[in-house]
Amino acid sequence: MNQEIMMLKGQLADCKHRLKELDLEASGLIISIRATLNPYEDDITKLKIPEAKASMKRLYAIYNEMIILKNRITDMEEDLNG
């Protein structure tokens, strides 16, 4: 098999693995944000808004990285499948 194809397959596997890791982290952040922002709290000043903001900032960074990875994976799969 062509060396370039083997390298591409390795990169594709790495990207898919990274995507799964990011998805898992994002799921945890979503759970954390939902727990932090209790919709049943009457006094908004009791909510942990700074913690939620930090989690949202990280979630947004993960979201952007996942979009880039998904596009890269699609491109690599198209290159492999011709």
Buried (B, 14 or more C-beta within 10 A) or exposed (E): EEEEEEEBEEEBEEBBEBBEEBEEBBEEBEEBBEEBBEEEEEEEEEBBEEBBEBBBEBBEEBEEBBEEBEEBBEEBEEEEEE
